[in-house]
Amino acid sequence: MTDGLKGMSEALAAVYPATTLQTCIVHLLRNSMDFANWKERKPLAAALRPIYTAASADAALLVLDAFERGPWGVRFPTIVAAWRRAWTHVIPFFAFPPEVRRVIYTTNALESVHAQLRKIIKTRGHFPTDEAATKLIWLALRNITGTWVRGARTWRRR
């Protein structure tokens, strides 16, 4: 999964040619929201949601086409262009069942951990030793992971 970093697909293909690269849907949404003002963001996000929640890549493409012809697409053609540019890396997302898609559609979980670690490290400033920094990071990770819950409640049991 990537957040649209330029050159990532080429670098990944060079090292791991059999890998499938998927765009982070949330990063694509955030990029889309950059074109709208604050009042328009919530309804715009609601209008984009049917694209990435569609049953298949073909259905999603039809929804994207409808979005493009609709009021949002007419008003923000740059959003449609961004989704179309990323489309080859959006398609792999639809290979997974909806339950799995809910978990993998974003890199937010990892980004959240990184943000919390950065905040803790920044507020401390300097560390007397590497061991002190390591201990702080370990304690922070213990506290962060202590709040996690297991599994999605709506997953089907096999």
Backbone torsions as a table, in degrees:
resi	resn	phi	psi	omega
1	MET	NA	138.8	-179.7
2	THR	-132.9	159.5	179.8
3	ASP	-104.7	24.9	176.6
4	GLY	91.8	13.8	179.4
5	LEU	-60.6	126.1	-177.7
6	LYS	-64.8	136.0	177.8
7	GLY	85.7	-5.3	-177.8
8	MET	-63.6	-43.8	-177.6
9	SER	-64.7	-38.5	179.1
10	GLU	-67.8	-43.5	-179.9
11	ALA	-64.9	-42.9	179.9
12	LEU	-65.1	-41.9	179.6
13	ALA	-65.0	-32.7	179.7
14	ALA	-69.6	-38.1	-176.7
15	VAL	-90.4	-42.9	-178.0
16	TYR	-126.6	81.9	-173.3
17	PRO	-63.2	-23.7	-178.1
18	ALA	-90.6	4.2	-177.2
19	THR	-78.9	143.3	173.5
20	THR	-103.1	127.2	-178.8
21	LEU	-99.3	132.4	178.7
22	GLN	-120.3	136.6	175.5
23	THR	-75.4	141.3	174.2
24	CYS	-71.3	117.2	-176.9
25	ILE	-62.4	-38.9	-179.5
26	VAL	-64.5	-38.3	176.7
27	HIS	-65.3	-37.4	177.0
28	LEU	-65.0	-40.6	177.0
29	LEU	-65.3	-44.2	178.6
30	ARG	-60.3	-42.4	177.3
31	ASN	-60.6	-40.5	179.1
32	SER	-64.9	-39.1	-178.1
33	MET	-67.4	-23.6	180.0
34	ASP	-61.3	-21.8	-177.8
35	PHE	-85.1	-13.6	-176.0
36	ALA	-107.7	156.8	175.0
37	ASN	-80.7	173.0	-173.7
38	TRP	-60.5	-37.2	-178.5
39	LYS	-69.7	-26.9	-177.0
40	GLU	-89.3	-12.9	-171.3
41	ARG	-64.0	-44.6	-178.2
42	LYS	-64.4	-49.2	177.5
43	PRO	-67.0	-31.2	176.8
44	LEU	-66.4	-43.6	177.4
45	ALA	-60.6	-39.8	177.6
46	ALA	-65.0	-34.6	178.9
47	ALA	-72.4	-29.9	179.8
48	LEU	-82.4	-24.2	-175.3
49	ARG	-54.6	-42.6	179.8
50	PRO	-59.8	-20.7	179.4
51	ILE	-67.8	-54.7	-174.9
52	TYR	-84.4	-6.4	174.7
53	THR	-102.6	6.3	179.5
54	ALA	-62.6	158.3	-176.4
55	ALA	-69.6	-28.5	-177.6
56	SER	-150.0	171.3	178.3
57	ALA	-64.3	-38.9	178.8
58	ASP	-64.4	-43.7	178.3
59	ALA	-64.2	-39.3	179.3
60	ALA	-64.2	-38.8	178.6
61	LEU	-64.6	-38.9	176.2
62	LEU	-63.3	-40.8	178.7
63	VAL	-66.9	-39.3	176.7
64	LEU	-62.5	-41.8	176.7
65	ASP	-60.6	-42.4	179.0
66	ALA	-66.4	-39.4	176.4
67	PHE	-60.1	-42.2	-179.2
68	GLU	-62.2	-39.4	-179.7
69	ARG	-79.3	-18.3	-177.6
70	GLY	-79.5	-178.3	-176.1
71	PRO	-62.1	-36.1	179.7
72	TRP	-69.4	-42.5	179.8
73	GLY	-66.0	-36.8	177.6
74	VAL	-68.1	-40.7	-178.9
75	ARG	-73.4	-35.8	-176.7
76	PHE	-126.0	70.7	179.9
77	PRO	-64.2	-22.2	178.4
78	THR	-67.0	-29.6	177.0
79	ILE	-67.4	-45.8	178.6
80	VAL	-61.2	-42.8	179.2
81	ALA	-61.3	-40.0	179.3
82	ALA	-64.6	-43.4	178.4
83	TRP	-65.0	-40.1	-179.9
84	ARG	-67.6	-38.5	177.1
85	ARG	-62.7	-36.4	-177.5
86	ALA	-90.1	-2.6	-169.4
87	TRP	-55.8	-39.7	-179.3
88	THR	-62.0	-25.5	178.2
89	HIS	-97.6	-3.6	173.8
90	VAL	-88.8	-36.2	-176.0
91	ILE	-53.0	-42.4	-179.8
92	PRO	-57.5	-25.4	179.2
93	PHE	-58.4	-33.8	-175.6
94	PHE	-80.1	-4.3	176.9
95	ALA	-73.9	-17.0	-177.3
96	PHE	-96.0	151.7	175.7
97	PRO	-68.0	157.5	-176.8
98	PRO	-54.2	-35.4	-179.4
99	GLU	-62.8	-40.1	-179.7
100	VAL	-75.2	-37.1	179.5
101	ARG	-57.8	-38.0	179.8
102	ARG	-60.9	-30.4	-179.0
103	VAL	-83.3	-39.9	-171.7
104	ILE	-98.6	0.2	-174.3
105	TYR	-69.7	-7.9	-177.3
106	THR	-141.2	158.5	171.2
107	THR	-101.3	14.7	-174.4
108	ASN	-60.0	-36.1	-178.7
109	ALA	-59.7	-47.2	178.9
110	LEU	-68.5	-40.5	178.2
111	GLU	-62.4	-36.0	178.2
112	SER	-63.3	-44.1	178.1
113	VAL	-61.4	-46.2	179.5
114	HIS	-60.7	-43.0	-179.6
115	ALA	-63.1	-41.8	179.8
116	GLN	-66.5	-40.2	177.5
117	LEU	-65.0	-43.3	178.7
118	ARG	-59.7	-42.2	-179.2
119	LYS	-63.0	-43.9	-179.2
120	ILE	-65.8	-42.7	-179.1
121	ILE	-68.5	-40.9	-179.4
122	LYS	-63.2	-40.3	-177.1
123	THR	-70.3	-23.0	179.8
124	ARG	-83.4	-25.9	-179.6
125	GLY	76.0	-111.1	-176.3
126	HIS	-100.4	153.3	178.5
127	PHE	-117.2	139.2	-179.2
128	PRO	-67.0	-31.7	179.7
129	THR	-144.2	165.9	174.8
130	ASP	-64.8	-34.0	-179.6
131	GLU	-64.2	-37.0	178.1
132	ALA	-64.0	-42.1	177.9
133	ALA	-65.2	-42.6	179.8
134	THR	-61.9	-42.8	179.2
135	LYS	-63.4	-42.6	179.3
136	LEU	-62.3	-44.4	179.0
137	ILE	-63.5	-41.4	179.0
138	TRP	-62.1	-46.4	179.4
139	LEU	-63.5	-40.4	178.3
140	ALA	-62.9	-44.9	178.9
141	LEU	-63.6	-37.2	178.1
142	ARG	-62.8	-43.0	179.4
143	ASN	-69.1	-40.5	-180.0
144	ILE	-64.0	-48.9	-177.4
145	THR	-72.5	-19.4	177.5
146	GLY	-66.8	-20.9	179.9
147	THR	-90.8	-6.7	-177.4
148	TRP	-73.2	148.6	174.8
149	VAL	-113.2	158.3	-176.6
150	ARG	-90.8	132.7	169.8
151	GLY	59.8	166.3	175.5
152	ALA	-93.6	135.2	-176.5
153	ARG	-65.2	-26.1	-174.7
154	THR	-89.9	2.2	-180.0
155	TRP	-68.1	140.2	177.0
156	ARG	-72.5	138.8	177.1
157	ARG	-88.6	139.0	-179.2
158	ARG	-103.3	NA	NA
